[in-house]
C-alpha cells in the first residue's frame, strides 16, 4: 500500500494551500472554472498534455482518450487538468515537424514548471511528439507517464494489406514506372490510411513509442495497442491511475530515465529494425536526462542484438497489429532478457524484471526466435569516413544487399527542389551505379533536417526495374522508407561539412560491413575545394527560425537547442 502524500507535501499546495492573497485568488479562479473545493484541494493535480488537433490524423482520437486518462486520475484520487500543446503533424507541417520538436519540448517543460501540477500524463505518438514530450518532461523533472497514440489499422487495397508510408513509396514508384495508373492511385488514397493512429509499420512513430515503453515510461504493452481498439481506452485510464500512484511515491521521471534504461531502449530499437530517426531522438532525450549517449553506443549495441521483429519495412511481412497480438513489446523483450537491465524501475513496477514476468510470444514468425532472426545484427549501422567524420547512419536491413558494398560516381544536388526539377534529366547520365548526393538538407540547411533522404530514382531506371540505389544526404528519411540511403551525414554541408565539397563525378565508396563512407578524392584537392567554399546565406533573419539556427546542434548530438541541452538548475516559480 502506497503512503499517501499529505496535502502540504504536494507541489500544487504552493498555489492552493497557503493563507496568502495569491492562494485565495487561485482558489477563487478555480471556482470560476466550476470546481468544488473537495474536487481538488489536497489532491494530486495532474497535467494532461494533449497533442490532439483537427489536422493531425495520428492524434485525432486523443481528445477522446484524454477523457479516459481523466477517468483514471479521478478513480485514483487525483485532479486532472488538460492542456493543449503543439500537435506536430508529420503529414502536414512544413518544412518538417523536426523544426518544431524542440519548441514542443520547451513548451512541455515550461507548462509543467509554471502551473500548479504535481505530475503529468503526456499524450503523443506521431514521430516528433514522443521525443519532444519526454525531453520537456525530463527537463521539468516531475513524475510523468506517456500515453502512446497507437498505430492505425492496416490498410487494404485489392486484396493486399498495405503499410502506410512504406506502400506509399512503393506504389508511387510503380506509378512513375507506368505499372499502375490514376485509377489505382485514387483507390489507394482511400485504402492506405483508414483509421486514426500513427503509421502501422515499424516507422518512426512505432519505433519511438516502443522506445518509450522500453524506457519504462508507459503502461506495459501500451506502445502497440491499435489506436481504435478498446484496449487503448483502458490503457489510457490505467495511465491516469498510474500517475497518481507515482506522485504519492515521489517517483520522478528522472528515476526512470537512467543510463541503463537508455541502453535498453537502444537495444529495443535495433532489435525491432526500427527507424533511423530514433538515433537522433534518443541521443537528445538522453541528454535531457543527464545521460551521455553517442553514435558509438548504437553501433556497439547493434553488433550484439539480432533483429527479431518481422515488421515492415525492416521485416518483410507484418504490421503493428500483428506485432501487438503476437505479444507486443513485452513479448519481444522476453526474447532478449540477457541483453537488458532487468533491475531498473518502470512507472508501473519496481523492476523491469517484474514487468516482464509472464510475457509471452504467440507467433514466432512475427516476433522471431533468436535462432531464426530477420537479421543477425541490429537494423542500423553507424558509418565513419572522410565524408562523415562525425558519423552517418544507414538502415541496412531495408536496402538491397548488393549495394551494401558499392563504389560509384556521384551526381550532386545542391537542394531538394533542384533534385526534384532535374532528377529525370538525361544529361545527368544517372545509371544504377550512380551515387545520388543531396546536400543542404541538414539541421540548418533544410532547415530542420527534413525527411528528404529517400531520394527518388529517375523514371527511366524505375521503368527498367531498378528499385534501389545508393543515396547520401545530411537529411533524415521517414522510418517507413527503405533503400540504401545514407543519412544524417555530420557535420552537415550547410556548415561546411565534407558533403559540401563533393562534385559530380567524384567516386564514393560505401562499405557497410566495415562501417565506412569514403569520398575517393585526394586530400590536397579537398583542401583546395575547401578554400573556395563560401557559407550559404542564413535561412531565417528573425522569429523562431532565427532562434533555431542560432541554437541547433548537429545530428550526431541529437539536434537539441544548446541552451536547453546544457546542464544547469532552473528554479521552481514562487507561487505565493
C-alpha positions in Angstrom: 0.0 0.0 0.0 1.5 3.4 -1.0 1.6 6.0 1.7 -0.5 9.0 0.6 1.2 12.3 0.5 -0.2 14.9 2.8 -1.7 18.0 1.1 1.2 20.0 2.4 3.7 17.7 0.6 2.2 18.3 -2.8 3.8 20.8 -5.2 0.4 22.2 -6.0 0.0 23.1 -2.3 2.1 26.2 -3.1 -0.7 27.5 -5.3 -3.8 26.4 -3.4 -3.0 25.7 0.3 -1.5 28.8 1.9 -3.2 31.7 3.6 -2.0 34.5 1.3 -3.7 36.6 -1.3 -2.4 34.6 -4.2 -3.8 31.3 -2.9 -7.1 33.0 -2.3 -7.0 34.1 -5.9 -6.1 30.7 -7.2 -8.9 29.1 -5.3 -11.4 31.7 -6.5 -10.4 31.3 -10.1 -10.7 27.5 -9.7 -14.3 28.1 -8.5 -14.7 30.2 -11.6 -13.8 27.1 -13.6 -16.7 25.4 -11.9 -14.9 23.1 -9.5 -15.9 22.5 -5.9 -13.1 22.7 -3.2 -13.5 19.0 -2.4 -12.8 18.1 -6.1 -9.2 19.4 -6.0 -8.0 20.7 -2.7 -5.4 18.4 -1.1 -5.4 16.1 -4.1 -2.5 15.5 -6.6 -3.0 17.8 -9.6 -2.2 16.0 -12.9 -1.5 17.9 -16.1 -2.6 16.0 -19.2 -0.6 17.4 -22.1 -2.6 16.6 -25.2 -1.2 16.9 -28.8 -4.7 16.4 -30.3 -5.7 18.6 -33.3 -8.1 18.5 -36.2 -5.1 18.3 -38.7 -3.2 15.5 -37.0 -4.7 12.2 -38.2 -2.3 10.3 -35.9 -3.8 12.1 -32.9 -7.3 12.8 -33.9 -8.6 10.3 -31.3 -6.6 11.7 -28.4 -9.4 14.2 -27.5 -11.5 11.1 -26.5 -8.5 9.3 -24.9 -7.9 12.3 -22.6 -11.3 11.5 -21.1 -10.2 8.0 -20.3 -7.0 9.4 -18.7 -9.1 11.8 -16.6 -11.3 8.8 -15.5 -8.2 7.0 -14.3 -6.9 10.1 -12.4 -10.3 10.6 -10.7 -10.5 6.9 -9.8 -7.1 7.1 -8.1 -8.0 10.2 -6.1 -6.3 12.9 -8.3 -7.5 16.0 -10.0 -6.8 16.2 -13.8 -6.3 19.3 -15.9 -6.0 19.0 -19.7 -3.6 21.3 -21.5 -3.5 21.6 -25.3 0.1 21.7 -26.7 1.7 21.8 -30.1 0.5 19.0 -32.4 3.5 18.3 -34.7 1.5 16.6 -37.5 4.1 14.7 -39.6 1.8 14.7 -42.6 1.1 18.3 -42.9 3.6 20.5 -41.1 6.3 22.0 -43.3 9.2 22.2 -43.9 9.2 19.4 -41.3 7.9 18.9 -37.7 11.6 18.3 -36.8 12.0 22.1 -37.0 9.4 22.3 -34.1 10.3 19.3 -31.9 12.4 21.5 -29.6 9.6 24.0 -29.5 7.2 21.4 -28.1 9.9 20.2 -25.7 10.3 23.8 -24.4 6.5 24.2 -24.2 6.2 21.0 -22.2 8.9 21.9 -19.8 7.7 25.4 -19.1 4.0 24.4 -18.8 4.9 21.8 -16.2 7.1 24.2 -14.3 4.8 27.2 -14.3 1.4 25.7 -13.4 0.2 24.1 -10.1 0.7 20.5 -11.1 2.3 17.5 -9.3 2.8 15.2 -12.3 1.9 14.8 -15.9 0.4 12.4 -18.5 1.9 13.0 -21.9 -0.2 12.2 -24.9 1.5 11.8 -28.3 2.9 9.3 -30.8 3.3 10.9 -34.2 7.0 10.9 -34.9 8.4 14.1 -33.2 5.8 14.3 -30.4 7.2 11.4 -28.4 10.7 12.7 -28.0 9.5 16.3 -27.6 7.2 15.5 -24.7 9.7 13.2 -23.0 12.5 15.8 -23.5 10.5 18.5 -21.9 9.2 16.3 -19.1 12.8 15.1 -18.3 13.9 18.7 -18.0 10.9 19.6 -15.8 11.7 16.6 -13.6 8.1 15.8 -12.3 6.5 12.3 -12.2 5.3 11.5 -15.7 3.6 8.8 -17.7 3.5 8.6 -21.5 0.3 7.6 -23.4 1.2 6.4 -27.0 -1.4 7.3 -29.7 -1.2 3.8 -31.1 -0.9 2.5 -34.7 -3.7 2.8 -37.2 -5.5 -0.2 -38.6 -3.8 -2.0 -41.6 -4.5 -0.6 -45.0 -6.3 -2.6 -47.7 -6.4 -2.4 -51.5 -7.5 -5.1 -54.0 -6.8 -8.0 -51.7 -3.4 -6.6 -50.5 -2.6 -5.5 -46.9 -0.9 -2.1 -47.0 1.5 -0.4 -44.7 1.2 3.4 -44.6 4.2 5.2 -45.8 6.1 2.1 -46.9 3.5 1.1 -49.6 3.0 4.8 -50.5 6.6 4.9 -51.6 6.3 1.6 -53.4 3.2 2.4 -55.4 4.3 5.9 -56.2 7.4 4.4 -57.8 5.1 1.9 -59.6 3.0 4.8 -61.0 6.2 6.6 -62.2 7.3 3.4 -63.8 4.0 3.1 -65.6 2.9 -0.1 -63.8 -0.3 1.4 -62.4 -2.3 4.5 -63.3 -4.5 7.2 -61.8 -7.5 5.0 -61.1 -5.4 2.7 -58.9 -3.9 5.7 -57.1 -7.3 7.1 -56.4 -8.3 3.8 -54.8 -5.0 3.7 -52.8 -5.8 7.2 -51.4 -8.8 5.7 -49.6 -7.2 2.4 -48.6 -3.7 3.3 -47.4 -4.6 5.0 -44.0 -8.1 4.0 -42.8 -8.3 4.9 -39.2 -7.0 7.3 -36.5 -3.5 6.4 -35.3 0.1 6.7 -36.4 1.8 4.6 -39.1 1.3 0.9 -38.5 4.7 -0.1 -40.0 7.8 0.0 -37.8 8.3 3.6 -38.8 9.5 6.4 -36.6 6.2 6.6 -34.6 6.1 2.9 -33.7 9.8 2.8 -33.1 9.8 5.7 -30.7 6.7 4.7 -28.8 8.3 1.2 -28.4 11.4 3.0 -27.2 9.3 4.9 -24.6 7.8 1.6 -23.4 11.3 0.1 -23.2 12.5 3.2 -21.2 9.7 2.3 -18.7 7.5 5.4 -19.0 4.4 3.7 -20.4 1.9 1.2 -19.1 3.2 -2.3 -20.1 2.2 -3.2 -23.6 1.0 0.3 -24.4 3.0 1.0 -27.5 1.5 -1.4 -29.9 -2.2 -1.3 -29.0 -4.1 -0.2 -32.1 -5.5 3.3 -31.8 -9.1 2.3 -32.2 -9.0 -0.8 -30.0 -11.0 -0.6 -26.8 -7.8 -1.7 -25.1 -6.4 1.7 -25.9 -9.1 3.3 -23.9 -8.3 1.0 -20.9 -4.6 1.7 -21.2 -5.2 5.5 -21.1 -7.3 5.0 -17.9 -4.5 2.9 -16.4 -2.0 5.7 -17.2 -4.2 8.1 -15.3 -4.3 5.8 -12.3 -0.5 5.2 -12.5 0.5 8.9 -12.5 -1.4 9.4 -9.2 0.5 6.5 -7.7 3.8 7.9 -8.9 3.1 11.3 -7.4 2.5 9.6 -4.0 5.6 7.5 -4.3 7.6 10.6 -5.5 8.9 8.5 -8.3 10.0 11.1 -10.8 10.8 10.7 -14.5 14.5 11.1 -13.7 14.3 7.9 -11.6 13.1 6.1 -14.7 15.3 7.6 -17.4 18.6 6.2 -16.3 21.6 5.2 -18.4 20.5 1.5 -18.2 17.1 2.5 -19.4 18.5 4.3 -22.5 20.8 1.4 -23.3 17.8 -0.9 -23.2 15.9 1.5 -25.5 18.8 1.4 -28.0 18.7 -2.4 -27.8 15.0 -2.4 -28.4 15.1 0.0 -31.4 17.9 -2.0 -33.1 16.2 -5.4 -32.4 12.9 -4.1 -33.8 14.7 -3.0 -37.0 13.4 0.4 -36.1 13.7 3.9 -37.7 17.0 5.7 -38.1 15.3 8.7 -36.6 15.4 7.1 -33.2 19.2 7.6 -33.2 18.8 11.4 -33.2 15.8 11.4 -30.8 17.2 9.0 -28.2 20.5 10.9 -28.1 18.6 14.2 -27.4 16.3 12.5 -24.9 19.2 11.0 -23.0 20.9 14.4 -22.9 17.9 15.9 -21.2 18.1 13.2 -18.6 21.7 13.8 -18.0 22.8 10.6 -19.8 25.6 10.6 -22.3 24.5 8.6 -25.4 26.5 8.6 -28.6 26.5 7.1 -32.1 29.2 4.7 -31.0 26.8 3.3 -28.4 24.3 2.5 -31.2 27.0 0.8 -33.3 28.3 -1.2 -30.3 24.8 -2.5 -29.3 23.9 -3.2 -33.0 26.6 -5.9 -33.1 25.1 -7.7 -30.1 21.3 -7.7 -30.8 19.5 -9.6 -33.6 16.5 -8.2 -35.5 13.6 -10.3 -34.3 10.6 -8.2 -35.4 9.3 -9.3 -38.8 7.5 -6.0 -39.3 7.7 -3.8 -42.4 9.8 -2.1 -43.7 12.8 -3.8 -41.9 10.9 -7.1 -41.9 9.1 -8.3 -45.0 5.6 -9.3 -43.9 3.7 -8.0 -40.9 2.4 -4.7 -39.4 1.9 -3.4 -35.9 -1.5 -5.0 -35.2 0.2 -8.4 -35.9 3.0 -7.4 -33.6 0.6 -6.5 -30.9 -1.3 -9.7 -30.9 1.9 -11.7 -31.2 2.9 -10.4 -27.8 3.8 -6.8 -28.3 6.9 -5.2 -26.8 6.7 -7.4 -23.6 6.8 -10.5 -25.8 9.6 -9.1 -27.8 11.7 -8.2 -24.7 11.0 -11.6 -23.3 13.2 -13.0 -26.1 16.3 -10.9 -25.1 16.3 -10.7 -21.3 20.1 -11.3 -21.2 20.6 -8.1 -23.2 18.5 -5.9 -20.8 19.0 -4.3 -17.4 16.2 -6.0 -15.6 16.6 -4.5 -12.1 15.7 -0.9 -13.1 12.3 0.7 -12.2 9.5 1.5 -14.6 6.4 3.6 -13.9 4.3 0.5 -13.1 6.8 -1.8 -11.4 9.8 -1.7 -9.1 11.8 -3.6 -11.7 11.7 -4.3 -15.4 12.0 -8.0 -14.4 8.7 -7.8 -12.6 7.1 -6.1 -15.6 8.2 -8.8 -18.0 7.1 -11.7 -15.7 4.6 -13.8 -17.7 5.3 -12.1 -21.0 4.9 -14.5 -24.0 5.2 -14.6 -27.7 2.2 -16.1 -29.6 3.5 -16.1 -33.1 7.1 -17.0 -33.8 7.0 -15.6 -37.4 6.0 -12.1 -36.3 8.4 -12.0 -33.3 11.2 -14.4 -34.3 13.3 -16.6 -32.1 17.0 -15.8 -31.8 17.9 -18.9 -33.9 15.7 -17.6 -36.7 16.2 -13.8 -36.8 15.2 -11.4 -39.5 18.8 -10.2 -39.4 21.8 -11.3 -37.4 22.7 -7.8 -36.2 20.7 -4.7 -35.3 19.0 -2.8 -38.1 21.0 0.4 -38.1 24.7 0.8 -38.9 26.8 3.8 -38.0 29.3 4.9 -40.7 32.6 6.9 -40.4 35.0 8.2 -43.0 36.2 11.4 -44.6 32.7 12.1 -45.9 31.2 11.9 -42.5 33.8 12.5 -39.8 31.2 12.9 -37.1 29.2 9.9 -38.3 26.3 8.9 -40.6 23.7 6.1 -40.4 22.1 3.6 -42.7 19.2 1.2 -42.2 21.0 -1.6 -44.0 18.4 -4.3 -43.4 16.0 -2.2 -45.6 18.5 -1.9 -48.5 19.3 -4.2 -51.5 22.1 -6.4 -50.2 24.3 -5.9 -53.3 24.5 -2.1 -52.6 25.9 -2.5 -49.1 29.4 -2.6 -50.6 29.4 -0.2 -53.6 31.6 2.3 -55.4 30.1 4.7 -57.9 30.3 8.2 -59.3 28.4 11.0 -57.5 25.6 13.1 -59.0 25.2 16.0 -56.7 22.1 18.1 -56.0 22.5 21.3 -54.0 19.0 21.3 -52.7 15.8 19.2 -52.8 13.9 21.4 -55.2 16.8 21.3 -57.7 16.8 17.5 -57.3 13.0 17.3 -58.0 13.4 19.5 -61.0 16.3 17.7 -62.6 16.3 14.1 -61.5 15.0 12.9 -64.8 17.3 15.0 -66.9 19.1 12.6 -69.3 22.1 14.9 -69.4 22.9 13.9 -65.8 23.8 10.4 -67.1 22.4 8.6 -64.0 22.8 4.9 -64.0 22.0 2.2 -61.4 25.7 2.5 -60.3 25.4 6.3 -59.7 25.6 7.6 -56.1 22.9 10.3 -55.6 24.1 13.0 -53.3 21.8 15.6 -51.7 23.2 18.4 -49.6 21.9 21.5 -47.7 19.2 19.3 -46.2 20.6 19.1 -42.6 19.6 20.8 -39.4 20.5 24.3 -40.6 20.4 23.7 -44.3 17.0 22.0 -44.6 16.0 23.9 -42.4 15.1 21.4 -39.7 16.6 18.3 -41.4 13.5 17.2 -43.5 12.8 13.6 -44.5 14.4 14.0 -47.9 16.9 11.2 -47.6 15.0 8.6 -49.7 15.8 10.4 -52.9 13.6 9.4 -55.8 15.1 7.2 -58.5 14.9 8.6 -62.1 11.9 7.4 -64.1 14.0 5.6 -66.7 15.6 3.4 -64.1 12.3 2.6 -62.5 11.0 1.5 -65.9 14.0 -0.8 -66.2 13.0 -2.4 -62.9 15.6 -0.7 -60.7 14.2 -0.1 -57.2 17.2 0.9 -55.1 20.4 2.9 -55.5 23.0 4.3 -53.0 21.8 7.7 -51.8 23.7 10.0 -49.5 22.5 13.2 -47.7 22.6 15.2 -44.5 18.8 14.8 -44.3 16.7 12.2 -42.5 14.2 9.8 -44.0 10.8 8.6 -42.9 11.0 5.5 -40.7 8.5 3.9 -43.2 11.1 4.4 -46.0 13.6 1.9 -47.3 16.6 1.6 -49.6 20.4 2.1 -49.4 20.0 5.6 -48.0 23.0 7.0 -46.0 21.5 9.7 -43.7 22.4 12.2 -41.0 25.9 13.0 -42.5 27.6 15.1 -39.9 28.8 17.8 -39.9 26.1 18.9 -42.5 27.1 20.6 -45.7 25.4 23.9 -44.7 28.1 24.5 -42.0 31.0 23.3 -44.2 31.0 19.6 -43.6 32.7 17.4 -46.3 29.5 16.8 -48.1 29.8 20.5 -49.3 32.9 19.6 -51.2 31.6 16.7 -53.3 31.4 17.3 -57.0 29.5 15.4 -59.7 31.7 12.6 -61.0 33.6 12.0 -57.7 33.8 8.3 -56.8 32.2 7.4 -53.4 32.6 4.1 -51.6 30.0 2.7 -49.2 31.2 -0.3 -47.1 28.6 -1.2 -44.5 30.4 -4.3 -43.2 33.5 -2.1 -42.4 31.2 0.8 -41.4 32.9 3.3 -43.8 31.8 6.0 -46.2 34.6 7.5 -48.2 34.9 10.2 -50.8 37.7 8.9 -53.0 39.3 12.3 -53.7 42.9 13.1 -52.5 43.4 15.4 -49.5 45.1 18.1 -51.5 42.1 18.5 -53.9 39.7 18.6 -50.9 41.9 21.3 -49.2 41.7 23.3 -52.5 37.9 23.0 -52.6 37.5 24.0 -49.0 39.4 27.2 -49.6 37.0 28.0 -52.4 33.8 27.2 -50.3 31.7 30.0 -49.0 28.9 29.6 -46.4 25.3 29.8 -47.8 23.0 32.6 -46.6 21.1 32.1 -43.4 17.6 30.5 -43.9 15.9 32.9 -41.4 16.6 36.5 -40.3 14.1 36.7 -37.5 11.5 34.7 -35.5 11.6 31.2 -34.2 13.6 30.2 -37.3 16.4 32.6 -36.3 16.5 31.1 -32.8 16.6 27.6 -34.2 19.6 28.4 -36.5 21.4 30.0 -33.6 20.9 27.2 -31.1 20.5 23.9 -33.1 23.2 21.2 -32.7 24.2 18.7 -35.3 22.7 15.3 -35.9 25.3 13.3 -34.0 24.5 15.2 -30.8 20.7 15.0 -31.1 19.7 18.3 -32.8 18.7 19.8 -29.5 19.0 23.5 -28.7 22.2 24.3 -27.0 20.6 26.4 -24.3 18.1 23.5 -23.5 20.6 20.7 -23.7 23.3 22.1 -21.4 23.2 21.2 -17.7 22.1 23.7 -15.1 19.5 24.3 -12.4 16.1 26.0 -13.1 14.2 27.2 -10.0 10.6 26.4 -9.5 8.5 29.6 -9.6 7.4 31.3 -6.4 3.6 30.8 -6.3 2.8 33.0 -3.2 
